[in-house]
Amino acid sequence: FNMSSLGGMLFLGKTGLMAANSHSPQMDGVERYIYIAMPHIAVDEDGHIGYCSRAGRNQVSKACGALIAFQQELSSGAINVEMDDEDIEQSLLKQKLLRRIRYGNVP
């Protein structure tokens, strides 16, 4: 059952978790669960955080474009915190991260 989203964010609530749990395998009458959530972070050959070389690609690419886009928005000094109905996952990711970043800091 796939629960992933941008930036390694778990993108489901109680209803989604109940649905995922109803799909779990039962072994010896016991349901088994493994939940793994993590962003895909990289460091390229030159030490640039967030970028990586990929087989079959000529250029260095972003490991997680959503996190890089958010970092660039922070760096610009103009952050859009409105919910974008056409980009709900990125909007929720930004809201979640903004709660944890000290004002004025750009990670």
N, C-alpha and C positions, 0 to 999 in steps of 0.2 A: 504494500500500500504506500504510494508515494505522497509525502506530506511536505515536500521541499518547496522553497521559494528563493527569491533573490537574496544574496548575502548570507545564505545559510539560515535564514529566518524560518522558524516553524510556522507555516501558514495555514493553521486550522485551529479551531476552538474546541469547546466541549463536544459539539455535534460531530466534528471531524474526527476527534479522538475516539468517540464511541463507534463511529463507522469503521475506523481502522482496526479497533479491537475486535469488531465482529468478523473480521477477515483473518484473524490470527490462527495459526495451526494449533491443533490440540494434540498433545502427546501424553499418553497415559492418563487421559481425562483432564489434563491441565493445559490451559492456554499459555502460549509462549510469546513473549514480546521482546523486541530489541528496537530501541529508538536511537537514531544517530542524527545529530544536527550540527553542521559546522560550515563556515564559509570556506570558499576555495581561495586561499591566500597564496601568493607566490613571491619569489624574489628572483629576478632574472640574473643572467651571468654577470652583469655589471653592477649588481646590488640594488637595482631599482625595485622598491616594494610595490607589489600589486601587478607586476608584469611578468610574462614568461614567454619562452620559446615553445612553439608547438610543432610537432612533426607535420610536414606538408604545408606549413605556412612560411612565407618568406620574411614577414615582418614580426617583430615582437608584438604580442597581443596582451590584452587585459585579462588577468585571472578572473576577476569579478567586475564586470563593467558597471554594475549597479553601485558597488562601493566606490569605485573610481569616480563615477559621475557625482556621487554625493560629496566626495572630498573636493572635487572641482567646484561644486556649488558653494561649499563652505568657504573655499579660498576666494571666491568672487565677492563674498560679503553680502550677497543677495540670495536669501534662502526662501524658497516658496514652501510654506507649510500647509497650504490648502490641499484638501483631498482631491486628487486628479482622478476622475472616474474612468479615464482612459489609461491610467497607469497606477492602479490601486496598490499593487505590490510595492512599487518604489515609494509611493506616498507613505505607506505603513512602515516600511523600512526606515525612511527618514525620520518619521515621528518617534519610532522606538530608539534610534540612535541619538537623536537630539536630547532625549531625556537623560542621557548618560554623559554627554559632552559638556564640559565646563564652558561657560560663555566666553567667547574670544579665542578658544583653542581650535586649531585645525589639525586633526590627526594626520 
